[in-house]
């Protein structure tokens, strides 16, 4: 709805000056309005993804290397961090019998001596 008023405004998207005909106008053109909408939608999707990742725990945690010095048995996460490879590669090596692991329930445990032998 337009009126007889003319308000000088600054576009919230491109920061250019324009004349607004209503009091609610934020953008200078339909193009700027569309860009701002898409940017807000992207930002909202990223926030949702961050929340979902924190709930499911798929954000990788850093391994504390000083704690690994005295450990005799290592998990796949700790061993992959120590070897600087991904856990997928380590699982493939276990499947190919390049690394010997013991499986307790669903958890793989790898002896430190096997990893030291692999490195040398």
Steps between C-alpha positions, in 0.01 A plus 500: 500500500655827397422846623591858432793490742860475390758375752869485426634165618816288476463149359583234761652275233713722275521815719390731218263791555148482356161667535245286686128550446394308814627496855579128495726486193847359581652430159553707187385234254352155464850367425634625837194364679552158342870497589427590863234227522737236360778609734267474802378155387861377462592632843198325654592167334856527633374565853270196480789285372724613787232416754437156345873427490542589865204277596615198300864551599642498150731788573850357525664532836869564540708227657726594789840359398670511845234259628589252222863466608435255783208311346559140396166452320363764264159547344456559128463877552817522707700276268389688188597830664837357596564374145352818349254308282122486492306242698366361171854422383583337832188282483596396146850408619347290780276326248801437270695364805772765467433586866402245762219606731295337772128548490308526826131529418489761227819675612837441335808525721844519345824427683750784505785266400322413173478867412865560591600205280290636215665841525849350493 
